[in-house]
Amino acid sequence: EKELGMGSRLSSEKLGDLINFVKRNWIFDEEKYPDLKGRNHQERRIFAVRHILEHQMKSLGQLAEIIQDCEHGGNFNEQKAKDLLVKMFKNTLRLPDLLGMSADELLAGFMN
C-alpha cells in the first residue's frame, strides 16, 4: 500500500484488480479485431497499444469539443465529460498488461 496523503491508501492489489477486470473485459482477439490475423505476439501488442491510443485521442478530442463549446457560450455537458473520463481511465488501465507492467510497478512509478 502507498500513502496518498490525508490517510488515504492505495494498494497494488486493488489497482491490480481494476487492471485485471479491464483486461478480462477488453480482449484483443481476431474475432473482434480481424486485423490481428496472422500477426505475432509483438505485432498484436503494438496493435493493441495503438488502438488504445486512438481511443484516448478520440476521447480527448470529444472532451476538447465540450470545452470549446463552453468557450463559445454553450452549456457544459458534465455527464458527457464524466463518461469520457471513465472511458479514458479504462483505456489507461488496459495498458499496463500490454506493456508488461505490474500494478506494483505502476503504483511505484506513480508515487515517485
N, C-alpha and C positions, 0 to 999 in steps of 0.2 A: 504494500500500500504506500501511496505517496501523499504527503501532506499538501493540501492545496491552499491552506490558509483558512483562518476563522473556523478551525475544527473540522473542515470538510476533507474527506479522504476518497481517493480513487484507487481501487485495486486493479491489478493487471488481470485478475480473474474475471471481474465484471466487464472490463474492456474486452477481454478475450471472448466472453460470452456474446457480446454485441458483434464482434468481428465474425465469430462462427455462425451466428444467426444470419447475418447478411450473406456469408459465403454459401450456406445451405440453401438460401432462397434466391440466390442470383448465380446460377451455374452457367458457365461458358461451355456449351457443348454444340455439336454440329447440328442438332435438331433446331435449336433456337438461333444459331449463328452459322448458316451454311458456309460462309467464307472460311470457317475453321477446317473444313475437309482437306485432308492431305497435309496439314501443317504439323510441324514437330512441336515439342513442348515449349521451346523458347519462342517460336513464332506465335503460338497460342497466347503465351503470356504477354507478348508485345501487343498483339491484337486486343486483348482484354484491357490492358492499361490504356491504350489509345482510345478504345471505346468508352471507358470511364471518363477519360479527359474530355472527350467530345461531349459527353453528358454534362460534365461540370461547366464547360464553356457555354453550352446551351442554357443551363440554369442561370449562370452569371449574366448572360445576355437578357434573359427574361427579367431578372432582378433589376438590371440596369434600366430596362424599359419601364418598370414600375416607378423607379425613382425619377426618371426623366419625365414621365407623365406628371408627377407631382411638381416638378420644377416649372412645368408649363400650366400650372393651375388645376391639374386633375386631382382626384382623390387618391389617397394612399390605400392600396389594396393589401391590407395587413394579412389577410388569410392566405392570399396567393404567395406573399413573401415568406410566410411561415412554411407553407407547403414546399416551396423551393428550398428552404433551409434544410428541411427533413431529407429531401432528395439528395442535396449536396453532402449531407452527413452520411447517408447510406453509401453514396459513391466513395467517399473518403474511407469508410470502414471496409470497403471491398479491397482496397489497395494493399494493405499490409500482407495479406496472404499471397497475393500475386507477386509481391516484391520480396517474399521470403523473410518477412519481418514479424517477430513475435509481439504479443501485447506488452511483454516486459520491455522489449527494445523500444517500442513506440512510446510507452509511458516514460521511460528513461530519457528519451530524446525530448519529450515534451517538457520535462522538469529541468532540463539544462538551460 
